[in-house]
Amino acid sequence: MCLETIHESNLSLAWAKAFLKVLNSGQSQVSPLIVKISDFPNQTIPEDPEIRRSLDDSLVRMQLQSVNRVANTIFPHSLWNPDLARGVLFDRYKRIWPRIKIDRLNRYGVYFHRLIAFEDGESEVNQLEHIITTWNSHNHRHSALQAALFDPRKDHSRSRLRGFPCLQQVAFSPIGANGRGGLAVLGFYATQYIFEKAYGNYVGLFRLGHFMAKEMNLRLTEMTCIASYAKSGNTPQTALHDLRADLETKLGLP
């Protein structure tokens, strides 16, 4: 097993390198794969619109979920107004949850719902609220600043293909004394589909990180995604030839 690491300041470039690394690995998989994005100049997501457009065009052509739709499963950005109390976001999401869960793609759950309404017996736990209030009450124990997505009561299954949850855990790590160096968000995936989901995963984690940083009075400075097993996805490699060639051209590769 060889540890593969990609470190960039631009999300699109990091994803493109991860995609090409997996596709050119000879086995269409890399295990494990770490993608880290840091040193971006401001609080907006650092992207190359041409790379994202190329990917989204390919996803739409193959009738797969867009980058934004995948990202919304981690953080529903359109529902968040940073000028309002965070409870407004939580309430908005819970109100539309009955409509979200009837979608066949969401039959096992959605990441953001588990972050704010993880079922604990007969009650629900808002893990994000717990993390925020823990930090803001001056309890800076790092092991308290993490959220679980995997629920063994529901997710331990003998099914050969399940699809959810691939994201197992999210940790929020303040850097330096009292977070003076900023906030890092880290997501751990047991399996990650680099073509079909990874770009949306990165965007979703970034948006979630921005939300948490704002509520914790910190500044988002890093996003790291660890995939224990990274593969191109269920799409045949032959269908990805044009996208690979396009990305190699954009990255200036021979």
DRENTIMI-405746 format. One record per residue (C-alpha): x, y, z; residue in one letter. Coordinates in steps of 0.001 Angstrom, whole numbers, padded with zeros to 6 digits, always signed. Last residue first. Layout:
XYZa
...
This chain:
+001923+015587-022298p
+000476+017481-019303l
-000318+021188-019490g
-002936+021027-016733l
-005695+022166-019103k
-004503+019695-021747t
-004403+016811-019264e
-007879+017833-018114l
-009292+017704-021641d
-007658+014339-022358a
-009107+012885-019147r
-012545+014288-019940l
-012444+012811-023442d
-011365+009367-022202h
-013935+009136-019403l
-016463+006972-021264a
-013738+004412-021991t
-013059+004178-018266q
-016521+002770-017645p
-018552+004774-015075t
-019001+003020-011725n
-016500+005237-009953g
-012892+006366-010512s
-011752+004686-007337k
-010457+005958-003996a
-010227+003575-001025y
-009321+004949+002412s
-010242+008361+001090a
-008969+011242+003203i
-010243+014741+002434c
-008498+017779+003857t
-009794+021346+003859m
-007638+024105+005307e
-007762+027792+006313t
-011315+028478+007468l
-011288+031528+009728r
-012619+031402+013281l
-015554+032858+015187n
-016965+029388+015905m
-020166+030134+013945e
-018203+031541+010995k
-015733+028663+011039a
-018595+026143+011138m
-020300+027655+008106f
-017062+027984+006138h
-016159+024377+006960g
-019556+023143+005782l
-019054+025023+002538r
-015572+023557+002098f
-016797+020057+002954l
-019552+020380+000362g
-017146+021668-002294v
-014732+018777-001654y
-017537+016202-001738n
-018898+017724-004957g
-015477+017278-006563y
-015246+013738-005173a
-018634+012408-006321k
-018833+010902-009802e
-015266+011075-011030f
-013399+010413-007769i
-015795+007861-006324y
-014836+007668-002648q
-014808+004681-000315t
-014248+004655+003463a
-014323+008430+003364y
-012867+010671+006087f
-013572+014413+006036g
-011279+017008+007568l
-012029+020671+008257v
-009200+022965+009355a
-009878+026165+011282l
-007627+029195+011611g
-004129+029863+012952g
-005479+031695+015996r
-007629+028664+016802g
-007379+029033+020577n
-003615+028416+020407a
-002732+027033+017001g
-005000+025471+014416i
-008630+024701+015234p
-009521+021196+014026s
-013032+020366+012845f
-013535+016655+012247a
-015960+014965+009863v
-016658+011230+009936q
-017816+008329+007781q
-018408+009763+004318l
-019287+006753+002155c
-022709+006597+003792p
-024402+005605+001614f
-023777+003837-001710g
-025084+000376-000816r
-023469-002134-003133l
-022690-005670-001968r
-025417-005543+000706s
-024381-007365+003874r
-025305-004320+005942s
-023922-002382+008862h
-025438+000986+008010d
-028537+001231+010142k
-027506+000307+013674r
-023875+000933+012749p
-024575+004644+012129d
-021844+006223+010016f
-022032+010022+009812l
-020177+010915+013002a
-019221+014461+014005a
-016020+015834+015488q
-015041+018749+017717l
-015019+016950+021075a
-011654+015318+020350s
-010183+018795+019968h
-010814+019825+023562r
-011324+023572+023298h
-013994+024023+025961n
-014239+027810+025890h
-018069+027876+025824s
-017811+028819+022137n
-016048+025547+021364w
-018677+023367+023041t
-021492+025499+021634t
-020221+025023+018075i
-019553+021294+018432i
-022949+020625+020024h
-024757+022679+017378e
-022989+020724+014651l
-023881+017401+016259q
-027593+018120+016454n
-028672+014961+018243v
-032116+013440+017736e
-034148+011515+020303s
-035798+008083+020561e
-032606+006066+020297g
-029985+008541+019228d
-030931+009600+015708e
-028481+012069+014192f
-030476+015223+013456a
-028039+018031+012579i
-025087+016126+011122l
-027232+013173+010095r
-029465+015501+008098h
-026404+017054+006482f
-025159+013652+005333y
-028372+012448+003710v
-030163+009174+004474g
-030656+005613+003290y
-033466+006422+000841r
-031778+009611-000338n
-031224+008609-003976l
-034829+007388-004112r
-036062+010905-003292d
-038637+010650-000500i
-036024+011895+001988k
-035791+015398+000551i
-039515+016170+000670r
-039834+015149+004346p
-036609+017103+005079w
-038065+020413+003877i
-038988+021645+007338r
-035871+020133+008916k
-033678+022069+006512y
-035331+025391+007244r
-035137+024786+010994d
-031401+024032+010896f
-030706+027066+008731l
-032752+029347+011000v
-030956+027918+014029g
-027734+029319+012617r
-028894+032841+013457a
-029229+035084+010405l
-026607+037176+008584d
-024849+034073+007244p
-028015+033132+005295n
-027884+029410+004681w
-030558+027594+002667l
-028699+027891-000663s
-025613+026258+000868h
-027252+022963+001724p
-024112+021373+003269f
-023078+017749+002919i
-025880+016577+000594t
-025684+019990-001062n
-022196+019231-002388a
-023532+016279-004404v
-026198+018506-005962r
-023656+021220-006689n
-021242+018903-008479v
-024044+017593-010668s
-025601+014183-010141q
-025257+011691-012985l
-027144+011513-016278q
-024009+010652-018285m
-024165+013923-020245r
-024904+015783-017018v
-021785+014351-015348l
-019594+015128-018367s
-020834+018722-018575d
-020300+019091-014821d
-016700+017900-015150l
-015844+020239-018000s
-017561+023139-016228r
-015581+022494-013047r
-012316+022499-014970i
-013259+025708-016801e
-014401+027437-013607p
-011015+026946-011888d
-011812+026999-008188e
-010687+028485-004872p
-013775+028392-002610i
-014281+031891-001231t
-012723+032749+002121q
-009647+034467+000718n
-006146+033752-000615p
-006114+029944-000563f
-003131+028560+001376d
-004844+025202+001877s
-006355+022277+000001i
-005434+018742+001044k
-006254+015543-000853v
-005244+012255+000765i
-005602+008967-001137l
-005360+005506+000429p
-005620+003372-001611s
-005696+004427-005237v
-008027+002946-007826q
-008501+002730-011566s
-006148-000300-011648q
-003407+001065-013902g
-002959+004137-011712s
-003718+006472-014612n
-007404+006904-013739l
-006690+007341-010033v
-003891+009846-010554k
-005847+011644-013269l
-008853+012132-010991f
-006712+013183-008025a
-004830+015698-010180k
-008110+017111-011484a
-009532+017289-007947w
-006527+019232-006630a
-006610+021585-009622l
-010291+022278-009111s
-009859+022880-005377l
-007009+025371-005755n
-004323+025824-003078s
-002904+022370-003688e
-001687+019304-001781h
-002130+015813-003255i
-001029+012813-001215t
-000762+009136-002192e
+000102+006584+000501l
+001404+003380-001077c
+000000+000000+000000m
